[in-house]
Amino acid sequence: MSCPRTAATPVIVSPGPVHVGRERWETLPPLHHRSVDFRDIVRETGRLMQELLRTSSPVYLLTASGTGAMEAAVANVTVPGSRVLVVSGGKFGRRWAELCDAYGCRTDCLHVEEGRRIDVDAVVERVKRERPEFVAFTHVESSTGLLFPVQELSARLGGAGPLLIVDAISSLGAEELDMDAWGIDVVAGASQKALAAPPGVSFVGMGKRALDLVGRRRGGTYYFDLRRSAAARESGDTPFTPAIQTIQIVHRSLLEMSALGFASVRSRHRRASDAFLAAAKHLSLASYSQNPSSAVQALALPGECRGDEVLARLAGGGFIAAGGQDDLEGRVIRTGFLGLLDVRTLERLVSALGRALQESGCRVDLSSAQQRAREYGVDFPLFAESGGRFLA
């Protein structure tokens, strides 16, 4: 017997793009991107991004996916022959290596077994031996749900060490990240994760050491040349036509998160993720990551379950999650507590996932799983399920 298809609008619980309620689109005022009102939004969005990243350095808005922000980082601070150490724990860590290779860097990749904790000692030893100019890594590896120990690594390397370039696309807003205090030189982020907005807008935060390097590369980039963004930043302009509506939604999310408190929003992500992982244990699912993040959960499936079948049944129950990538295809399912999730959504998700697993032949203790989800607490919602607003 298959799970009956729900008549309600499915809720996206993938690692991103996240669920964006229709209400968030319908209430947007029409704006021209060269108007005073939109320029004010651009300026305030930049300021709020600085607040979120805890930095006094500029944050540039790009109309591009998160990979565009990563490419902008590489294009603006490296030159052909730059020595870059990439620490990779999965698909998106490897993307740093691919980008650095595309821009002619001398790339050294330290591969970590997928899902395993990052060995900071091994990274520090490789840095001492190879003496790279840059170290690039992914804060939350969304292919495995792994959280990278950014603060520990930056403390071990010291402020005079290689420049640190961080992909915070999945972590921004869900995980602790203190750009200035931790000595992070470049941060790449995007709109479609914890900022509860559609894809299409990304961000690059540039510390002083990184800014001093901008302009060294001769040719090879145009759209992602951040000098254009810097020239337009003070006036609230963008060098090219921006994703107007998406920027408006990002702006609203940042205002709501700031009013609630960025630390409180991060705490809610952690509590929701912990509750879901606890519930998953009663559904014969285990965290694939040894150090799971607040943003992305990768759950290893029992041998008798096929990922595509579970995901199809879960979609029939009203939730769209993601499968594994590359070697993990069919072996894991991936979810994300990024944006539109409160305790009611969490309870419904656990119930729907339990039924999908039962129908796929897995043994589950659904009542215990539901109880663990319920412990998240109605007094601690992440986001309004209807209306699309963060809740105090």
C-alpha positions as CSV (number, residue, x, y, z in Angstrom):
1,M,0.0,0.0,0.0
2,S,1.4,3.4,-1.0
3,C,1.2,6.5,1.1
4,P,-1.8,8.6,-0.1
5,R,-0.8,11.8,-1.9
6,T,-1.6,14.9,0.1
7,A,-3.7,17.6,-1.4
8,A,-1.7,20.3,0.4
9,T,1.2,22.1,-1.2
10,P,4.4,20.0,-0.7
11,V,7.0,21.4,1.7
12,I,10.6,21.4,0.5
13,V,12.9,20.1,3.2
14,S,16.0,19.6,1.0
15,P,19.3,21.1,1.9
16,G,18.4,23.9,-0.5
17,P,16.8,25.6,-2.3
18,V,14.4,25.8,0.6
19,H,10.6,26.2,0.8
20,V,9.6,29.8,0.0
21,G,5.9,30.4,0.8
22,R,3.7,32.0,-1.9
23,E,3.0,34.8,0.6
24,R,6.5,36.0,0.4
25,W,6.2,36.7,-3.3
26,E,2.7,38.1,-3.2
27,T,3.5,40.9,-0.8
28,L,6.5,42.3,-2.6
29,P,6.1,45.9,-3.9
30,P,7.1,46.4,-7.5
31,L,10.5,48.2,-7.6
32,H,12.9,49.3,-10.3
33,H,16.5,48.4,-9.5
34,R,17.7,52.0,-10.0
35,S,15.0,53.5,-7.7
36,V,15.8,55.1,-4.4
37,D,13.7,52.5,-2.5
38,F,15.6,49.6,-4.0
39,R,19.0,51.3,-3.4
40,D,18.0,51.6,0.2
41,I,17.2,47.9,0.3
42,V,20.6,47.0,-1.2
43,R,22.5,49.1,1.3
44,E,20.6,47.8,4.3
45,T,21.0,44.2,3.0
46,G,24.7,44.7,2.9
47,R,24.7,46.1,6.4
48,L,22.6,43.2,7.8
49,M,24.9,40.7,6.1
50,Q,27.8,42.4,7.9
51,E,25.9,42.0,11.1
52,L,25.2,38.3,10.4
53,L,28.9,37.6,9.5
54,R,30.1,39.8,12.4
55,T,32.4,41.8,10.2
56,S,33.2,45.4,9.5
57,S,34.4,44.4,6.0
58,P,32.3,44.9,2.9
59,V,29.9,42.2,1.7
60,Y,29.1,42.3,-2.0
61,L,25.8,41.1,-3.5
62,L,25.9,39.1,-6.7
63,T,23.1,37.9,-8.9
64,A,24.4,34.3,-9.2
65,S,24.2,30.9,-7.5
66,G,26.5,30.2,-4.5
67,T,29.0,28.7,-7.0
68,G,29.2,32.2,-8.5
69,A,30.2,33.6,-5.1
70,M,32.9,30.9,-4.8
71,E,34.2,31.7,-8.3
72,A,34.2,35.4,-7.5
73,A,36.3,34.6,-4.4
74,V,38.9,32.7,-6.4
75,A,38.9,35.1,-9.4
76,N,39.5,38.2,-7.1
77,V,42.2,37.0,-4.7
78,T,44.3,34.5,-6.6
79,V,46.5,34.7,-9.7
80,P,47.8,32.0,-11.9
81,G,50.3,30.0,-9.9
82,S,48.8,30.8,-6.5
83,R,49.3,28.0,-4.1
84,V,46.0,26.8,-2.7
85,L,45.3,24.0,-0.2
86,V,41.7,22.7,-0.5
87,V,40.4,20.6,2.4
88,S,37.6,18.5,0.9
89,G,35.1,16.3,2.7
90,G,32.8,15.8,-0.3
91,K,31.3,17.1,-3.5
92,F,31.3,20.8,-2.6
93,G,34.7,20.7,-1.1
94,R,35.9,19.3,-4.4
95,R,34.3,22.3,-6.1
96,W,36.9,24.6,-4.6
97,A,39.6,22.5,-6.2
98,E,37.8,22.6,-9.6
99,L,37.5,26.4,-9.4
100,C,41.1,26.9,-8.4
101,D,42.3,24.7,-11.2
102,A,40.1,26.6,-13.7
103,Y,41.8,29.8,-12.6
104,G,45.3,28.4,-13.0
105,C,46.2,27.9,-9.3
106,R,48.6,25.3,-8.0
107,T,46.0,23.3,-6.2
108,D,46.8,20.8,-3.5
109,C,43.7,18.8,-2.2
110,L,43.6,17.2,1.2
111,H,40.8,14.7,0.8
112,V,38.9,13.6,4.0
113,E,36.8,10.5,3.9
114,E,33.2,11.5,3.4
115,G,31.3,12.0,6.6
116,R,34.4,11.7,8.8
117,R,35.4,14.4,11.2
118,I,38.0,16.8,9.9
119,D,41.4,16.1,11.4
120,V,42.6,19.7,12.2
121,D,46.1,18.3,13.1
122,A,46.5,16.9,9.6
123,V,45.4,20.2,8.0
124,V,47.9,22.2,10.1
125,E,50.6,19.7,9.3
126,R,49.9,20.0,5.6
127,V,49.9,23.8,5.8
128,K,53.3,23.8,7.6
129,R,54.8,21.5,5.0
130,E,53.4,23.0,1.8
131,R,53.1,26.6,2.9
132,P,50.0,27.5,0.7
133,E,49.0,31.1,0.3
134,F,45.3,30.1,0.7
135,V,43.3,27.4,2.4
136,A,39.8,26.9,1.0
137,F,37.1,24.7,2.5
138,T,33.4,24.2,3.0
139,H,31.8,25.1,6.4
140,V,28.9,22.7,6.0
141,E,29.5,20.0,3.4
142,S,25.9,19.6,2.3
143,S,26.5,16.3,0.4
144,T,27.2,14.6,3.8
145,G,25.9,17.1,6.5
146,L,29.4,17.4,7.9
147,L,30.3,20.5,10.0
148,F,33.9,21.8,9.5
149,P,35.7,23.1,12.6
150,V,36.3,26.5,11.2
151,Q,37.1,28.3,14.5
152,E,39.5,25.7,15.7
153,L,41.4,25.6,12.4
154,S,41.6,29.4,12.2
155,A,42.9,29.6,15.7
156,R,45.6,27.0,15.0
157,L,46.8,28.7,11.8
158,G,47.0,32.2,13.3
159,G,46.3,35.5,11.8
160,A,49.5,35.7,9.8
161,G,49.0,32.3,8.2
162,P,47.5,31.6,4.8
163,L,44.3,33.4,3.8
164,L,41.2,31.4,4.7
165,I,38.4,31.1,2.1
166,V,35.2,29.6,3.4
167,D,32.1,28.3,1.5
168,A,29.4,29.2,4.0
169,I,26.6,28.7,1.5
170,S,24.8,26.0,3.6
171,S,25.9,27.3,7.0
172,L,25.2,31.1,6.8
173,G,22.5,31.9,9.3
174,A,22.4,28.3,10.8
175,E,25.9,27.9,12.2
176,E,28.1,30.1,14.3
177,L,30.5,32.1,12.0
178,D,32.4,35.1,13.3
179,M,34.4,36.4,10.3
180,D,36.5,39.1,12.1
181,A,37.2,37.4,15.4
182,W,38.0,34.1,13.7
183,G,40.3,35.7,11.1
184,I,38.3,34.5,8.1
185,D,39.5,36.4,5.0
186,V,36.8,35.5,2.4
187,V,33.2,34.1,2.9
188,A,30.9,33.0,0.2
189,G,27.2,32.7,0.9
190,A,23.9,32.4,-0.9
191,S,20.2,33.2,-0.6
192,Q,18.5,29.8,-0.9
193,K,19.4,28.2,2.4
194,A,19.0,29.6,5.9
195,L,18.0,33.0,4.6
196,A,14.7,31.5,3.5
197,A,14.8,33.0,0.0
198,P,14.8,31.7,-3.6
199,P,18.1,31.0,-5.3
200,G,19.8,33.6,-7.5
201,V,21.5,35.9,-5.0
202,S,24.9,35.2,-3.5
203,F,27.3,37.1,-1.3
204,V,31.1,37.6,-0.9
205,G,32.5,39.0,2.3
206,M,36.1,40.3,1.9
207,G,38.4,40.9,4.8
208,K,41.3,43.4,4.6
209,R,43.9,40.9,3.6
210,A,41.7,39.7,0.8
211,L,40.8,43.2,-0.3
212,D,44.5,44.1,-0.6
213,L,44.8,41.3,-3.3
214,V,41.9,42.4,-5.5
215,G,43.0,43.7,-8.8
216,R,46.2,41.6,-9.1
217,R,44.7,39.3,-11.7
218,R,45.1,40.6,-15.3
219,G,42.1,39.6,-17.3
220,G,40.2,36.4,-17.1
221,T,37.1,37.7,-15.3
222,Y,34.5,40.4,-16.0
223,Y,31.1,39.8,-14.4
224,F,32.7,38.6,-11.1
225,D,35.3,41.4,-10.9
226,L,34.4,42.7,-7.4
227,R,35.9,46.1,-8.2
228,R,32.7,46.8,-10.0
229,S,30.7,45.9,-7.0
230,A,32.9,48.0,-4.7
231,A,32.4,51.0,-7.0
232,A,28.6,50.6,-6.9
233,R,28.3,49.6,-3.2
234,E,28.1,53.0,-1.4
235,S,25.3,54.3,-3.7
236,G,23.3,51.1,-3.3
237,D,23.7,50.2,-6.9
238,T,24.7,46.9,-8.5
239,P,27.0,46.8,-11.5
240,F,24.6,44.6,-13.4
241,T,20.8,44.0,-13.3
242,P,20.1,42.3,-10.0
243,A,17.6,39.6,-9.0
244,I,15.2,42.3,-7.6
245,Q,12.5,40.2,-6.0
246,T,15.0,37.7,-4.4
247,I,17.0,40.6,-2.9
248,Q,13.8,41.9,-1.5
249,I,13.0,38.6,0.2
250,V,16.6,38.2,1.5
251,H,16.3,41.7,2.9
252,R,13.0,40.9,4.7
253,S,14.5,37.6,6.1
254,L,17.5,39.4,7.4
255,L,15.4,42.1,9.1
256,E,13.3,39.4,10.8
257,M,16.3,37.4,11.8
258,S,18.1,40.5,13.2
259,A,15.0,41.5,15.2
260,L,14.7,38.0,16.7
261,G,18.5,37.8,17.2
262,F,20.9,35.9,14.9
263,A,22.1,33.9,17.8
264,S,18.6,32.8,18.6
265,V,17.9,31.8,15.0
266,R,21.1,29.7,15.0
267,S,20.1,28.1,18.3
268,R,16.7,27.2,16.9
269,H,18.3,25.5,13.9
270,R,20.5,23.5,16.2
271,R,17.6,22.4,18.4
272,A,15.5,21.4,15.4
273,S,18.3,19.4,13.8
274,D,19.1,17.6,17.1
275,A,15.5,16.7,17.6
276,F,15.2,15.4,14.0
277,L,18.4,13.3,14.3
278,A,17.1,11.9,17.6
279,A,13.8,11.0,16.0
280,A,15.6,9.4,13.0
281,K,17.3,6.9,15.2
282,H,13.9,5.4,16.0
283,L,13.3,5.1,12.2
284,S,16.4,3.0,11.5
285,L,18.3,6.0,10.2
286,A,21.7,7.1,11.3
287,S,23.6,10.3,10.7
288,Y,26.1,9.8,7.9
289,S,28.2,12.6,9.3
290,Q,30.3,12.1,12.4
291,N,29.9,15.8,13.2
292,P,26.4,16.7,11.9
293,S,25.5,20.3,11.2
294,S,22.5,22.4,12.2
295,A,21.8,23.0,8.6
296,V,21.9,19.7,6.7
297,Q,21.1,16.2,7.8
298,A,22.4,13.3,5.8
299,L,20.8,10.0,6.9
300,A,22.2,6.6,6.0
301,L,19.5,4.2,4.9
302,P,19.3,0.6,6.1
303,G,20.5,-1.9,3.4
304,E,17.0,-3.1,2.6
305,C,15.8,0.5,1.7
306,R,16.3,2.2,-1.6
307,G,16.7,6.0,-1.5
308,D,14.6,6.7,-4.6
309,E,11.7,4.7,-3.3
310,V,11.8,6.4,0.1
311,L,12.0,9.8,-1.4
312,A,9.1,9.1,-3.8
313,R,6.9,7.9,-0.9
314,L,8.0,10.9,1.2
315,A,6.9,13.2,-1.6
316,G,3.6,11.4,-1.6
317,G,3.3,12.3,2.1
318,G,3.9,16.0,1.3
319,F,7.6,16.5,1.7
320,I,10.3,16.9,-0.9
321,A,13.8,15.9,0.4
322,A,17.0,15.1,-1.5
323,G,18.9,12.0,-2.2
324,G,22.6,11.2,-2.1
325,Q,25.1,12.5,-4.7
326,D,27.7,10.7,-6.6
327,D,28.8,7.6,-4.6
328,L,26.1,8.2,-2.0
329,E,23.3,8.0,-4.5
330,G,20.6,5.7,-3.2
331,R,22.5,5.3,0.1
332,V,21.4,8.4,2.0
333,I,18.6,10.9,2.1
334,R,19.3,14.5,2.9
335,T,17.2,17.1,4.6
336,G,17.7,20.7,5.7
337,F,16.3,22.7,8.5
338,L,16.7,26.0,6.7
339,G,13.9,28.5,6.8
340,L,10.3,27.3,6.9
341,L,10.3,24.8,9.7
342,D,8.4,24.9,13.0
343,V,7.5,22.2,15.4
344,R,4.3,21.3,13.6
345,T,6.2,20.9,10.3
346,L,8.9,18.8,12.1
347,E,6.3,16.4,13.6
348,R,4.5,16.0,10.2
349,L,7.9,15.3,8.5
350,V,8.8,12.6,11.0
351,S,5.4,11.0,10.6
352,A,5.6,11.1,6.8
353,L,9.2,9.8,6.8
354,G,8.3,7.0,9.2
355,R,5.4,5.9,6.9
356,A,7.6,6.1,3.8
357,L,10.2,3.9,5.4
358,Q,7.6,1.4,6.6
359,E,6.3,1.1,3.1
360,S,9.9,0.6,1.9
361,G,10.4,-2.4,4.2
362,C,12.2,-0.8,7.1
363,R,11.5,-1.4,10.7
364,V,10.5,1.8,12.5
365,D,9.3,2.8,16.0
366,L,7.1,5.6,14.8
367,S,5.6,6.6,18.1
368,S,9.0,7.0,19.7
369,A,10.2,9.1,16.8
370,Q,7.2,11.3,17.0
371,Q,7.8,11.8,20.7
372,R,11.3,12.9,20.1
373,A,10.2,15.4,17.4
374,R,7.5,16.7,19.8
375,E,10.2,17.4,22.4
376,Y,11.4,20.2,20.1
377,G,8.6,22.2,21.7
378,V,5.8,24.4,20.4
379,D,7.4,27.3,22.3
380,F,10.4,27.2,20.1
381,P,9.4,27.6,16.4
382,L,11.9,28.4,13.7
383,F,9.6,29.9,11.2
384,A,5.8,30.5,10.8
385,E,4.4,27.7,8.7
386,S,1.8,30.0,7.2
387,G,2.6,33.6,6.3
388,G,6.3,33.1,5.9
389,R,7.6,35.1,8.9
390,F,10.2,34.4,11.5
391,L,8.6,34.1,14.9
392,A,9.8,35.8,18.1
